[in-house]
Amino acid sequence: MRVRVGEEKHPMTGEHHIQWIYLLTYEGGQIKFLRPGDKAAVNFAFADGDAYSYCDRAVCEMGRGNCQFQCKRGYLIYAYCSLHGLYRLAL
């Protein structure tokens, strides 16, 4: 999963930058630390129970009980900006 902070490029200067991005999954969480000069985007890899397809449909076409893909919904993503503090990012 690729996570990018902001619609526009988020500043990544010494005084104003994203320090970390955290992904809360069904089986735990992952954190990526960033430094000034990095891009405000990271990639997260999934394994085990988190490695199923991610579905963003409002209603599963086959019904939740019959989904053959065992889709996951509701991951939470947080980012911390050195200037503005904690963000909760929408998926």
TAFEN-V888967 format. One record per backbone hydrogen bond with DSSP energy under -0.5 kcal/mol. CO is the residue of the C=O (numbers start at 1). NH is the residue of the N-H. If there is no record, write none. Layout:
co->CO nh->NH
co->CO nh->NH
//
This chain:
co->1 nh->3
co->1 nh->44
co->3 nh->42
co->4 nh->6
co->5 nh->10
co->12 nh->37
co->16 nh->13
co->17 nh->19
co->17 nh->82
co->19 nh->34
co->20 nh->80
co->21 nh->32
co->22 nh->24
co->22 nh->78
co->23 nh->25
co->23 nh->30
co->24 nh->76
co->28 nh->25
co->30 nh->23
co->32 nh->21
co->35 nh->38
co->39 nh->41
co->40 nh->5
co->42 nh->3
co->47 nh->50
co->48 nh->51
co->49 nh->52
co->53 nh->72
co->60 nh->63
co->63 nh->66
co->64 nh->67
co->67 nh->70
co->69 nh->53
co->72 nh->55
co->76 nh->24
co->77 nh->89
co->78 nh->22
co->79 nh->81
co->79 nh->87
co->80 nh->19
co->80 nh->20
co->81 nh->85
co->85 nh->81
co->87 nh->79
co->87 nh->89
co->89 nh->77
//
